């Protein structure tokens, strides 16, 4: 350890504390707050550690220093994965996360670590959402991301994935808190999304490297999602869903809670509708979220919007032919919409619903005057233009 640079040595102490068998997050935080640093913890006597409320076996593990060997191996794995450690003492560690009851002593991070200190809105919900829920999550996440907020979620199937994708498609920033090690891919179908987020956004985990996505990890992970966020928005969730747990954690942590109302006869609407009944902010548009946020957050969004408007005005007033042609091209592209659609494409858009998917066989059956090949070609063109989306099983929904 003597040959290590100061920062590397300090990080090794943090990792060693994190990996002490049986210590747990709550005890680790208490030790840091009482003794001041991991170095002080490992230099404390057995009596001092037991006086801090530790069990004898855990205190003996700290005094023996057995976790330092694991910490050195862990540090190598972190470097090999292209990740880094953000400890409690790191200025990049979110201050709001330190305010919760049991904050992690360190975070594993891969991607744009500066996003940790940005204003975040968490978007969470069902792993098996309705087409309506998926569309709403993607739309609102995209609009909030475009407004300058970082969209955080848990990389789970369903609403979480839709939120991350919506933010990325809108050119916004997004952050995922994983329920596994930072080097693991879960769920496996999100491998491409995780790779994109490691480049454009941020992946965060509390669990050591190579930790599998065990079911008990996700409630633990949820406290970080809410703890780092200014507010939490629930899109869909059943009576005993993880999204409801996250909302309750957010309330305990003093965060704003938002909910998107749903169909009262749908089980997926139980959690958001209950939260609205209990006082959560009802969300019909992204402005509903922004209006309920603290003044510093709203000021940041306003400044970001002013900056964007200034950039657009500068481009429009550039004056040279190239800029004029480019602006004209962008204007034409922006205007390209329903007026450029064929009669068949218009009818398909009218047929498809935002909140209910329609199978391709049903589409073809309701448009007998057109051949199947014509309908399939029109559907492909509409999907490429962003007017509709294809769901698994050759089901289609209209994009909101």
Order of alpha helices (4+ residues) and beta strands (2+ residues): alpha-alpha-alpha-alpha-alpha-alpha-beta-alpha-beta-beta-alpha-beta-alpha-beta-alpha-beta-alpha-beta-alpha-beta-alpha-beta-alpha-alpha-alpha-alpha-beta-alpha-alpha-beta-beta
